[in-house]
Amino acid sequence: MLKRISHFFSPNSRKHNTNEHRVIFSNEHKLSPKMINKDALKVVEVLQEHGYDAYVVGGSIRDLLLGLKPKDFDVATNARPSEIKPLFRRSRIIGRRFQIVHVQLGRELIEVTTFRSNETKGTDKKGGSRRQQANSGVLTRDNVFGSISDDASRRDLTINALYYNPSDNSIHDFAGGLDDIDQRLIRIMGDPATRFREDPVRLLRVARFAAKLGFTIDPMTEKPMRKLASNLQHVSPPRLFDETLKLFMSGQGLATFWILYEYGLFDYIAPQVSAMMKDRNNLTGKLIEQAFTNTDLRIRNNKRVTPAFIYAALLWPSVQQLAAGYRERGNSPAYALSKAAGEVIAKQIPITAIPKRFTMPMREIWDLQLLLPRRGGHRAKRLVDHPRFRAAYDFILLREQAGEELSGLGDWWTAYQNADEEKREQMAKALGEPKRNRKRRKPRKPKTD
């Protein structure tokens, strides 16, 4: 009997068995209901009081076991969306491809999902299939409901297939996720190639969690990643933009970027720039690496970061290259930059749909890269008052940190900002008055009767 129990809890016996259901009670783990968000606890309590099964699931349980602070708490239940909504006054059903319920009790928004199944059967009220799949393998509709074990088998990563029941303080592990947490391993649920085809965003999630947690990617999981990287082209541009924000604004942007680069995923996020990165040590690679280093540092210091700056840095090498070509054809620097910026953004938007509220600041940051070197006379004073000056100044520093030679421009602007009015005037005067490039007017021809 002891031998059988020992085999049951042996890591090797569970390593690849995604159908195993292991229940771990309070004497075997460090979680307690006090660690769970009170609104999530209330949602679980209400659902259980009405006879439904309900659990706190996924990333929050993983993070608590790792000693990290969860960003949010999600709930999974066997109640259907139409059954969940009437139980909570402030709730709404969202989504068509994947219906979920948003419940708001206090300040927190709790996402409640119904257990899903991989079965293809099931029709909606109009007779259409609840589960639909494109020829590429991407799921376009996915509302076939099932049991908790069905739901666990559909989770993306084993470390996210953990279900916590606060009523008895138990953790339900269906895929050896607890072992993978102990072994610091990222493993996809089920057959990796099939799961990546169903939803190519899972490729990005593997990269993101590997970087975020400092885990190793399981060999079987990473095997098809390079081959299936092109499937990211099937992800809608708005969704891919949202996913890139999670990748690049998590505080582990640099580590995430190099994983994306290693597996060929970055080629389908920013192909214009990726084509310029012959190796990680050229100027393009150094600029991007420095941009993520600076962004990660700002996030860790609780400073504001904006997608506009990140995308301005990512696409700047392409803008520079294209603008240089236009200048060689005889166009003015301002025209060349403006035309290049417009073309680069136009090519990027069908991939990651950057909203206009970010593309406009991006262009202003780029435009100021031409204006900040021209700082003589009264120009410096006017530039400092520009609403995008600080971002453009940070961009100058970024370029210099990456190794671009700008003749000490960043140091000059740093000193100028720290100087008093008198010193500022002296600094600007020392540069001389800016040259004016006014074209001479041709003399008018005399009128003839």
N, C-alpha and C positions, 0 to 999 in steps of 0.2 A: 504493500500500500504506500509506504513512504517513498519507494522507488518511483511509483507512478506519479505521486505528487511532485517529486523532485523533477521528473521529466516535464511535467506540465508547466512549471515555472522556469524551466531552462530557457535562456535566450535563444539557443540554437533551434529549439523545437518550435519557436514562434516566428523565426526570422522571416519566412516568406509566406506564412499562413495568414492571409487577409480575412479569413472567415472566422477566426477564433474570437471568442468573446470572453474576455478576462475582466473580472470585477475586483477592484482593489478598495478595501475599506480603510477607515481612518487610521488604524494602527499601522498601515503600510505606506501612507503618504502624508505630506505635510499641509494639505489644503484644509480649509475650514470655511463655513459659510460667511464668517466675518471678513474674509478676503474678497468676497464677491460683491459687486455693485448692488446696492439695495434695490434699485429699480428692476434689475435682472432677476433678483431673488423674488420680488413681488410678482413678476410676470410668471415665473415658474410656479409659484404658490397658487396663483389664481387658476392656471391651467390644470394643476394637479387636483385642486379642490373641485373642479368640474369634471373630474374623471379621466383626464387626459394624461399621457406620459409627457414629461417635459424635463429638459436638461440644459444646463449652461454648456456651450460647446466651443470647440475649436481653439483659435489662437489665444484667447484669454486664459484657458486652462494650461496650454503650453507655456505661456509667459510666466504664469504664477509658479509653475513647477521649476522654471529656470531662475526664479528670483527677480523677474523683470516686471515692470508696471504695465499692465494691459492697456491698450488704447481704447478698446471698447469690449462690451460683453454681448454675445449673441445667444439666442435661445433656439433650440430645436424641439419639435413636438410632433405627435401623431395627429394632432388636430388640423383640419383643413383650413386654408385661409378664410373661407366663408364662416367657419366655426370660431375662429380666433377673434375676428373683428368685433362681433357683438359683446365680447367679454370685457372690452376696454373702451372707455369713452373717447379717448384721444388715440385713434388708430386708423390706419388706412392700408388698403391692399395696393401694392405697386408692382410694376413689371408685367410683361406679357410672356416673354421667353421663359422667365423663371419667377413665378409669383411669390412674393414674400409679404409680410405684414410689418409695418412700422408702428411701434407702440411707444407713446410718450406719456410717462407718469410724472416725472419731474423734469430736470434739465436734460437728462440723458435720453437719447433715442435708442430704444432696444429693437433690434432686428430679429423677428421671429420667423423661422422657416419650418415648413412641413417636411417630414421625412420623405426623401425622394427614392425612387426605384429606377433601375436600369431597364426595366421591362418596356417594350414598345407599345404594349396594348394600352387602351384607354382613350376615350374620346371626350371632347368638350360638349357644351350644350348645343353647339351648331353642327355636331357630327364630325368635327375635325380632330385629327390626332393630337393628343396632348404632348407627344414627343416627336419632334421632326428633326431631320438631319440632312445637311447639304451633301453633295457628292464628294466634297473635300473631307467630309467626316465631322465638320463643325456642327454642333447642336444649335439649331435655330429656335427650338421650342422644347421645353423640358419641364412638364408639369404632371408627370406620372408619379403618384404618391406610393409609399411603401412602408416598410418596417424600419426600426432603428438600425438593424444589421444591414439592410439595403442601403440606407442612408450613409452608413459608415464606409461601405465599399465604394461610394461615389465621391467621397472627400478627396481633395487633391493630394495631400501629403499625409503620411502615417502620423506625423506629430500633430496634425490638426484633426485627426479622427478620434478625439477623446471627448467623452461625455460625462459631465459632472452632475450628480444628483444631490442638491443641498439638503434634501429631506433626510437622507441617511448618510450623508457625507461620503459617498462612494464615487469612484471613477470607473467608467466603463471603457475598456480599451479593446478595439476590434482588430487591430492590425500591427500589434507590437510597437505602437507609438511610444510607449514609455521606455522601451529598450532603446529605440532610436534616439530619444532625448538623452538617455544615459551615454550612448555611444556617439552623440553629436553628429547625427547622420540625417541627410535629407533624402527621403525615399518617396517616390511617387506611388500612389495607390494603383494596384492592378497593372496591366500591361502598359509600360510607359509610352510606346508609340501610339497606341490606341487612345490613351488619355490625352496626349498632346494634340492629336488630330481633332478630338472632340472639342477641345478648347485650347487654341495655341497660347492663350495668355498664361496657361500653366507653365510654359517654358520660362516666362518672365518671373513667375512666382517662385519657381525653383531657384533662379538666380538671386532674387530678392531675399529670400529667407536664408540662403546659404551665406550671403553677405551680412545680413542683419544679425544672425545668430553665430556666425563664425563656424558653421557646420561644414562638413565634407559632403559632396554630392555622391550618392550611391552609384557605383559603376554601371549597374543595369539602368538606372535612371538617366545618367548622362550619355549613355551609348547612342541613342537616336537624336540627341538634342541638335547637333550641328546639321544633320540631314534634314530635320524638320523645321529648322529656323525660318525657312521661306514661308511656312504656313502662317507666320505673323501677318502676311499680306491679306489674309482673310479676316483679320480683326478690323472692326469699324474704326475710322480715324478718331472719332470722339472718345471711344473707349480706350484706344491705344494712347491718346494724350493723357487721359486720367491715370492710366497705368504707369506712364513715364514719370508722372509727378510722385507716385509712390516709390518708384525706383530711385529717383534723383534727389528727393527731398525728405529722405528718411533718416539722414544723419550718417548713413553708410554709402553715400553716393559714389565715392571713389572705388570702394571694394566692389560694389554692384556693377559699375561701369566696366571694370576689367574682366569680370565674369561674363558680362554680355559680349565683350569684345572677343574673349577666348572662344566662346561657342558660336560665334557668327551671328548673334542676335542683334548686335548693334547695327549691322549692315541693313537691317530692315526697320530700324528706328530713325536713323539719320544717315541714309545712304550717300548723300552728297559729301558729308564730312568723312564718313568711313572710307570712301574711295581715296581720300587724301592721306590716310594713315598707313604709310608703308611699314612703319614700326612705331612702337610706343615712345621712341626717343626723338622723333622728328618734332618740328615746332608745333604742328597740329596736335600731336599726342601730348606734348608738354602743356600746351594751353588748356586742353580739356582736363588733363590730370590736375593742373593747378586750380582750375575752376571748381572741380568737385572737392578738392582739398579745402579750399576757402569756404565753400558752401557747407561742408560738414562741420567745419570749425564754428561757423556762425550759428548753426542749428544747436550744437552742443553748448554754446554760450547764450542760448535763448534769444538770439538776434533774428530779425526779420529776414526772410529770403523770399524771392519772387520768381515764378517761372519765367518771367520776361528776361531776367538777368541770365538764368541758366541757359535758356534757348538762344539768347544773344551770344553767349560764349560758345555754345555748341556749333552754331551756324556761321560764326565770324570767319573762320578760315575759308569757307566757300565764298562768302561775300568778298573777302579780300582778293581771292584769286580771280573771281569774275570781274570785279571792279578794275583790277590791273589790266585785264584784257581790253576793257572799254577805254581806259586811258591811253593805251598803246594805239588805239584807232583815232586818237585826237580829241576825245571828249574831255570835258573839264572834270577834275576830281569829284566835285559835288554831284554832277550828273552821273558819272560812272558809278559812284557809291549808291546813289538813289536807285538807279536802274538795276544794279546787281542785287541790292537788298530786296527789291520787289520780286525779282525772278527767283531768288533763293527761297523766300517765304512761300511763293506760289507753288514751288515744287514740294515743299515740306508739308503744307496743309493737307493735301490728300493722303498723307501718311499719318501724321498726328495733327488733328484739327486744332491748331493753336487759336484760341479766341482772339478777336480783334483787340480786346482790352489788354492783351499781352503783346501782340505784334506791333502796335503803335509805340509803346515804350521801347521795344527792341530797336525799332528804326531810329528813335530819338537818341538812344545810347550810341548807335553806330554813327549817326550824323555828327554827334559831338566829338567823335574821335578825330574828325577833320578840323573842328573848331578849336579844341583845347590847345593845340600847338600854336595857334594864332592868338596870342594873349597880350600883345603890346597895347599901349595907349589905354583906352577905356574898356577894351574888350574883356579883360580879365574880370573886372568888376561886374560886367553884365553877365558873363558866363557863370559866375558863382551864384547868381540869383536865378539861374535857369532851374526849373523844377526837376530836371533829370541830371543836374550837375553831379550830385553825389554818386549816382550809379555809374555815370560816365567816367568819373574820376577813379572809382574802384575798378572800372574796366581797364583804364590805363595802367593801374598798378598790376592788375592781373596779367596783362600783356608783357609787362617788364619782368614780372616774376617768372613767366614762362620762357624768358630768354630773348624777347624781341628788343631790339635796340631803338630806343626812343629819345636818346640824348638827354637823359635825366629829367624828362617831362614830369614824371610822377613826383620826384623829389621837389621840383619847383612848385607844383601845385600844393603839396603838403606844407611847404614853408609859407606859401601865400595864405593859406587858410589859417595858419597859426599866427600870422603877423598882424600888427595893428594897422590902422588906416594909413599912417605916414609911411610905414615900411612897405605896405602894399603899393603905394604910389611910386616909391623908389624902385621896387622890383619891376613894375610894369614899364616905367620910364627907361630903365636900363636896357630894355629890349628894343627900344625905339618905336616910333610910330609905325603902325602896319601900312604896308604898301597898298595903294588902291589901284585896282586893275580896271580903271575906267577907259573905255574905248573912246578915241577921238571921234567927234562928229565930223562927218564930211561936210564941207561948205556947201551951202545951198546954191543951186544954179540960179542965176538972175532970171527973173521973169521976162518973157518977151511978148510984146503985143502981137 
